[in-house]
């Protein structure tokens, strides 16, 4: 990736605020770039240092920056053709970047085992120092530097490097802080079983505070991150209560410190999730309100994290069907952190549930202004524009969602549906032509076939419309929808 970026002049010296947050993913050790990005950051998450961060995103964050960089290069320099030599040795994040650049930004990428003769990327002074530090004869003496650097990579969303550096450290320093690094990095990569292994080691080898934090991380694996079959809400609750018992045994002075108040509040926030999932939503609400009140009384660096609890509070109101309360709570949340696009999207869902579609559309547009690379923002925008009968705009929004997430096939079908309603039959046909039908679930295929028949019908080709439905019934012989649609066109 760095060879490509440097070829196109995208270095840490760049000071374009539209692209510098994305460049941090590739240059996390550049202190001046980090300071520039944090000074201009609008989201609390993007402004947080590695020591202050509580949200750790991997795939979504990396994808966002990969899209922004690859689209900028394509728009600035025109069609991009990249040939990758020695391709079997390519690193995982570079491969992920190139796959998105090809799928979303239209790059042409070819791979070969032959060397290409490209000029290697030039490491910075900080990168050179880190490369020297991880040498097996130096890493023990440079462990602090390697550990701090690893968390800088994790902070920007590069858990791949976090794992690699953590493994190097573990060989010379099997300590709680290294297990912390590896647990978090593996969790970010969705390797939850590896993450649990290191959460257990972190809890076993650390002090009380380490154990409290490691148990919280482990509990969230059972609540959210483990694959189906390993998730266990009761085990999540048991782990949280074990950690809470340790908190209660701490001396009063330690327990009163802001950082420990934070740990205690978030432990109970985790338990509120358990209550929410069990249907005990009012009890969850009480825990969250208490936690928000306690965080509000701490210093600002801790108090800002009440946004997470306010978000959960809004979700509880929504679950209880208190849509007006949920909308009001999302507004309260946006007063704390107005620059998190996902918060605007959640607010949009509640506004739409209250039939306030114009406001829902506005909320989606605000989210897109904050981050134009989120496929879900474009999908929701398309949905609410469609409900507002702005059919062409709805279809265009779904097309953008499909471009950002080519593997999500149903959005192309949604685009076709709204192109039909907008009486843009050829655009509907083009959208359907791009759908790989062999990969569709049955319900998706049923909708696809019905829309394709509608396209043929609107072109005046009734016979081909009937043939389309007849062919689809061979795959889905029990489909009532397909059978009824064919009966309308070809009565027995």
C-alpha positions in Angstrom: 0.0 0.0 0.0 2.8 2.4 0.9 4.5 1.9 -2.4 1.2 2.9 -4.2 0.5 5.9 -1.9 4.0 7.3 -2.2 3.9 6.9 -6.0 0.8 9.1 -6.0 2.2 11.6 -3.6 0.1 10.6 -0.6 2.6 11.0 2.2 2.3 12.0 5.9 3.2 15.6 4.8 -0.3 15.9 3.2 -2.4 18.4 5.1 -5.7 18.1 3.2 -8.2 17.6 6.0 -10.4 15.5 3.7 -7.8 12.8 3.3 -5.5 13.0 6.3 -7.7 10.9 8.6 -7.4 8.1 6.1 -3.7 8.5 5.7 -3.3 7.9 9.4 -4.3 4.3 8.8 -1.1 3.9 6.8 1.2 6.3 8.8 0.2 5.9 12.4 3.6 6.6 13.8 3.8 10.1 12.3 3.3 12.3 15.3 2.7 15.5 13.3 0.1 13.9 11.1 -1.6 12.5 14.2 -1.6 15.9 15.9 -3.1 17.5 12.7 -5.8 14.9 12.4 -6.8 15.1 16.1 -6.8 18.9 16.1 -9.3 18.8 13.3 -11.2 15.7 14.3 -14.9 16.2 14.8 -15.8 12.7 16.1 -14.9 11.9 19.7 -13.7 8.5 18.5 -11.4 10.0 15.8 -10.1 12.5 18.3 -9.2 9.9 21.0 -5.6 8.9 21.6 -4.7 5.2 22.0 -4.8 5.8 25.8 -8.3 7.3 25.7 -9.9 5.1 23.1 -12.8 2.8 24.0 -14.1 2.0 20.6 -11.9 -0.2 18.5 -13.1 -0.8 14.9 -11.3 -2.9 12.4 -12.9 -3.9 9.1 -15.4 -1.1 8.8 -12.8 1.5 9.7 -10.1 0.1 7.4 -12.7 -0.3 4.6 -13.7 3.4 5.0 -10.2 4.6 4.6 -9.3 2.2 1.7 -12.4 3.5 -0.2 -11.5 7.2 0.4 -7.9 6.8 -0.7 -8.6 4.6 -3.8 -11.4 6.8 -5.0 -9.3 10.0 -4.5 -6.5 8.5 -6.6 -8.9 7.4 -9.3 -10.7 10.8 -9.4 -7.4 12.7 -9.5 -5.3 10.6 -11.8 -7.9 8.8 -14.0 -8.0 5.0 -14.6 -5.5 3.1 -12.4 -3.8 -0.1 -13.4 -1.6 -1.8 -10.8 0.5 -4.9 -11.3 1.6 -6.6 -8.2 4.8 -8.7 -8.3 5.9 -11.3 -5.8 2.2 -11.6 -5.1 2.3 -14.6 -2.8 4.2 -12.4 -0.3 1.6 -9.6 -0.2 0.5 -8.6 3.2 -3.1 -9.0 4.3 -4.0 -5.3 4.7 -2.5 -4.5 1.2 -4.6 -7.3 -0.3 -7.7 -5.9 1.4 -7.0 -2.4 0.1 -6.5 -3.6 -3.5 -9.6 -5.7 -3.5 -11.7 -2.7 -2.5 -9.9 -0.4 -4.9 -10.8 -2.8 -7.7 -14.4 -3.4 -6.6 -15.3 0.2 -5.6 -12.9 2.6 -7.3 -12.6 0.7 -10.6 -8.9 0.0 -10.4 -7.5 -2.8 -12.6 -5.3 -5.0 -10.4 -3.3 -8.0 -11.7 -1.0 -10.3 -9.8 2.1 -12.1 -10.8 4.9 -14.0 -9.1 7.5 -12.1 -11.1 9.2 -9.1 -9.7 7.9 -5.8 -11.1 10.9 -3.5 -10.4 8.8 -1.0 -8.5 10.6 1.4 -6.2 10.2 0.2 -2.6 8.4 2.4 -0.1 10.7 4.5 2.0 10.1 4.0 5.7 10.0 7.1 7.9 12.5 7.6 10.8 9.9 6.3 13.3 9.1 3.3 11.2 12.8 2.6 10.8 13.3 2.8 14.5 10.4 0.3 15.1 11.8 -2.1 12.4 15.1 -2.0 14.2 13.4 -2.4 17.6 11.6 -5.7 16.7 14.9 -7.4 15.7 15.3 -10.4 18.0 18.5 -9.0 19.5 17.0 -5.7 20.4 13.3 -6.2 21.1 13.7 -7.0 24.8 15.4 -3.7 25.4 13.0 -1.8 23.2 9.8 -3.5 24.5 8.2 -0.2 25.6 8.7 1.3 22.2 7.2 -1.7 20.4 4.2 -1.9 22.8 3.4 1.8 22.5 3.8 1.6 18.7 1.6 -1.4 18.5 -1.3 0.5 20.2 -0.8 3.4 17.7 -1.5 0.9 14.9 -4.5 -0.5 16.8 -5.8 3.1 17.5 -6.1 3.8 13.8 -7.7 0.5 12.9 -4.7 -1.7 11.9 -5.1 -4.7 14.1 -3.1 -6.8 11.7 0.1 -5.0 12.7 -1.1 -5.1 16.3 -1.1 -8.9 16.2 2.3 -9.1 14.5 4.0 -6.8 17.0 2.2 -8.5 19.9 3.5 -11.9 18.8 7.0 -10.5 18.6 6.7 -9.0 22.1 5.2 -12.2 23.6 8.4 -14.1 22.8 10.4 -11.9 25.2 7.8 -10.4 27.5 4.9 -12.7 28.4 3.1 -10.0 30.4 -0.4 -8.7 31.0 0.1 -5.6 28.8 1.1 -7.9 25.9 -1.9 -10.2 26.4 -4.1 -7.0 26.5 -2.7 -6.0 23.1 -3.2 -9.4 21.5 -6.7 -9.9 23.0 -7.9 -6.5 21.6 -6.2 -7.0 18.2 -7.7 -10.5 17.7 -11.1 -9.2 18.8 -10.9 -6.5 16.2 -10.1 -9.1 13.5 -13.2 -11.1 14.5 -10.9 -14.0 15.7 -12.9 -14.3 18.9 -11.5 -17.6 20.1 -7.9 -16.3 19.9 -9.1 -13.1 21.6 -10.6 -15.2 24.5 -7.3 -17.1 24.9 -5.5 -13.8 25.4 -8.2 -12.2 27.6 -7.8 -15.2 29.9 -4.1 -14.8 30.0 -4.5 -11.1 30.6 -6.8 -11.7 33.6 -4.5 -14.4 35.0 -1.3 -12.5 34.8 -2.4 -8.9 35.7 -3.5 -7.1 38.8 -7.1 -6.5 39.9 -7.7 -3.7 37.4 -6.3 -5.9 34.6 -8.6 -8.7 35.6 -11.7 -6.4 35.7 -10.9 -5.1 32.2 -10.0 -8.5 30.7 -13.2 -10.0 32.1 -15.3 -7.2 30.5 -13.7 -7.9 27.2 -14.3 -11.6 27.5 -17.9 -11.0 28.5 -18.5 -9.1 25.3 -17.2 -12.0 23.2 -20.0 -14.1 24.7 -22.6 -11.3 24.2 -21.6 -10.0 20.7 -18.6 -11.3 19.0 -18.4 -15.1 19.3 -19.9 -17.0 16.3 -23.3 -18.6 16.7 -23.0 -21.6 18.9 -20.4 -20.0 21.2 -22.5 -16.9 22.3 -23.9 -17.4 25.7 -25.8 -14.7 27.5 -25.8 -16.4 30.9 -22.0 -16.9 30.6 -21.7 -13.2 29.7 -23.7 -12.3 32.9 -21.6 -14.6 35.1 -18.3 -13.1 33.8 -19.6 -9.5 34.4 -20.7 -10.3 37.9 -17.3 -11.9 38.6 -15.6 -8.6 37.6 -18.1 -6.5 39.5 -17.3 -8.5 42.7 -13.7 -7.6 42.3 -14.6 -3.9 41.8 -16.6 -4.1 45.1 -13.6 -5.4 47.0 -11.4 -2.5 46.0 -10.5 0.1 48.6 -12.8 3.2 48.5 -10.1 5.6 47.3 -9.3 3.4 44.3 -13.0 2.8 43.5 -13.6 6.5 43.5 -11.0 7.3 40.8 -12.4 8.4 37.5 -10.9 5.5 35.6 -12.4 3.0 38.0 -15.8 4.7 37.9 -15.5 4.3 34.2 -14.8 0.5 34.5 -17.6 0.0 37.0 -20.1 1.9 34.9 -19.2 0.0 31.7 -19.4 -3.3 33.6 -23.0 -2.4 34.5 -23.5 -1.2 30.9 -22.6 -4.7 29.8 -25.1 -6.1 32.3 -27.7 -3.7 30.9 -27.2 -5.5 27.6 -27.9 -8.8 29.3 -31.1 -7.4 30.8 -32.1 -5.9 27.4 -31.6 -9.2 25.7 -33.6 -11.0 28.4 -36.5 -8.6 27.8 -36.0 -6.8 31.2 -35.7 -3.4 29.4 -37.0 -1.2 32.2 -34.3 -2.6 34.5 -31.7 -2.0 31.8 -32.9 1.6 31.5 -32.4 2.2 35.2 -28.8 0.9 35.1 -28.0 3.1 32.1 -29.5 6.2 33.6 -27.5 5.6 36.8 -24.3 5.1 34.8 -24.8 8.3 32.7 -25.3 10.2 36.0 -22.1 8.8 37.4 -20.0 9.5 34.3 -21.3 13.1 34.2 -19.7 13.7 37.5 -16.2 12.6 36.3 -13.6 14.6 34.5 -14.3 15.4 30.8 -12.0 12.7 29.4 -14.1 10.1 31.1 -17.4 11.9 30.9 -17.4 12.0 27.1 -17.9 8.3 27.0 -21.4 8.6 28.4 -22.4 8.8 24.7 -22.2 5.0 24.6 -24.6 4.7 27.4 -27.0 7.3 26.0 -27.0 5.4 22.7 -27.9 2.2 24.6 -30.6 4.1 26.5 -32.2 5.2 23.2 -32.1 1.6 22.0 -34.1 0.6 25.1 -36.7 3.2 24.5 -37.0 2.0 20.9 -37.4 -1.6 22.0 -40.2 -0.6 24.4 -42.0 1.2 21.5 -41.4 4.6 23.1 -40.5 6.2 19.8 -40.8 9.8 20.9 -38.6 9.1 23.9 -36.1 7.3 21.6 -36.0 10.3 19.2 -35.5 12.7 22.2 -32.7 10.5 23.6 -30.9 10.4 20.2 -31.1 14.2 20.1 -29.5 14.1 23.6 -26.8 11.8 22.2 -26.2 14.1 19.3 -25.8 17.0 21.6 -22.9 15.1 23.2 -21.3 13.7 20.0 -22.9 15.1 16.8 -20.2 13.8 14.5 -20.7 10.0 14.7 -22.5 9.1 11.5 -24.0 5.9 13.0 -25.9 7.9 15.6 -27.6 9.9 12.9 -28.6 6.7 11.2 -30.1 5.3 14.3 -32.0 8.5 14.8 -33.2 8.2 11.2 -34.7 4.8 11.9 -36.7 6.2 14.8 -37.8 9.2 12.8 -39.0 6.8 10.0 -40.8 4.7 12.6 -42.7 7.8 13.5 -43.5 8.4 9.8 -41.3 11.5 9.8 -39.6 10.5 6.6 -38.4 14.0 5.5 -36.5 14.2 8.8 -35.2 10.6 8.4 -33.9 11.5 5.0 -32.2 14.6 6.4 -30.6 12.5 9.2 -29.2 10.1 6.6 -27.8 12.9 4.5 -26.1 14.3 7.6 -24.5 10.9 8.2 -23.4 10.7 4.6 -21.8 14.2 4.9 -19.8 12.9 7.8 -18.8 9.7 6.0 -19.7 9.0 2.4 -18.3 5.5 2.5 -20.9 3.8 4.7 -23.0 1.5 2.6 -25.7 1.4 5.2 -26.2 5.1 5.2 -26.9 5.0 1.4 -29.2 2.0 1.9 -31.3 3.8 4.5 -31.3 7.0 2.5 -32.7 5.0 -0.4 -35.3 3.3 1.8 -36.6 6.6 3.2 -36.5 8.5 -0.1 -38.5 5.6 -1.6 -41.1 5.9 1.3 -41.2 9.7 0.4 -41.9 8.7 -3.3 -38.6 10.2 -4.5 -38.1 7.1 -6.6 -35.2 8.1 -8.9 -33.3 9.5 -6.0 -34.0 6.4 -4.0 -32.7 4.2 -6.8 -29.5 6.3 -7.1 -28.9 5.9 -3.4 -29.2 2.1 -3.6 -26.8 2.2 -6.6 -24.2 4.0 -4.5 -24.7 1.5 -1.7 -24.1 -1.4 -4.1 -21.0 0.3 -5.4 -19.6 0.6 -1.9 -20.5 -3.0 -1.0 -20.5 -5.1 -4.2 -21.0 -8.3 -2.2 -24.3 -7.1 -0.8 -26.6 -8.3 -3.7 -30.0 -7.3 -2.4 -29.3 -3.5 -2.7 -29.1 -3.9 -6.5 -32.5 -5.5 -6.5 -33.8 -2.6 -4.4 -32.3 -0.2 -6.9 -34.1 -1.9 -9.7 -37.4 -1.8 -7.8 -37.2 2.0 -7.5 -36.0 2.5 -11.1 -39.1 0.7 -12.2 -41.3 3.0 -10.0 -39.4 6.0 -11.5 -40.3 4.6 -14.9 -36.6 4.2 -15.8 -36.9 0.7 -17.2 -33.5 0.4 -18.8 -31.8 1.5 -15.6 -33.8 -1.2 -13.8 -32.7 -3.7 -16.3 -29.0 -2.7 -15.9 -29.3 -3.1 -12.2 -30.8 -6.6 -12.5 -28.2 -7.6 -15.0 -25.5 -7.0 -12.4 -27.0 -9.4 -9.9 -25.4 -12.9 -9.7 -28.5 -14.9 -9.5 -26.8 -18.2 -8.5 -25.8 -16.6 -5.2 -29.2 -15.2 -4.2 -31.2 -16.6 -1.3 -34.6 -17.9 -2.3 -36.5 -14.8 -1.1 -34.0 -12.6 -3.0 -34.3 -14.7 -6.2 -38.1 -14.6 -6.0 -38.0 -10.8 -5.8 -35.4 -10.6 -8.6 -37.5 -12.7 -10.9 -40.6 -10.8 -10.3 -38.9 -7.5 -11.0 -37.3 -8.9 -14.2 -40.7 -10.0 -15.4 -41.9 -6.4 -14.7 -39.1 -5.0 -16.8 -40.1 -7.2 -19.7 -43.8 -6.3 -19.2 -43.0 -2.6 -19.3 -41.1 -3.1 -22.5 -44.2 -4.6 -24.0 -42.8 -8.2 -24.1 -45.5 -10.1 -22.2 -44.3 -13.4 -23.5 -40.8 -13.0 -22.2 -42.2 -11.9 -18.8 -44.2 -15.1 -18.6 -41.1 -17.1 -19.6 -39.1 -15.4 -16.9 -41.6 -16.4 -14.2 -42.0 -19.9 -15.6 -38.2 -20.4 -15.5 -38.0 -19.0 -11.9 -40.7 -21.5 -10.8 -38.4 -24.3 -11.8 -36.1 -23.2 -9.1 -38.8 -22.2 -6.6 -41.8 -24.5 -7.5 -43.6 -23.6 -4.2 -43.4 -19.9 -4.6 -46.9 -18.4 -4.3 -45.7 -15.0 -5.4 -44.2 -16.2 -8.7 -47.2 -18.4 -9.4 -49.7 -15.6 -8.8 -47.7 -13.2 -10.9 -47.6 -15.7 -13.8 -51.4 -16.3 -13.4 -52.1 -12.6 -13.9 -50.1 -12.5 -17.1 -51.2 -15.9 -18.5 -54.5 -16.9 -17.0 -55.2 -20.6 -17.3 
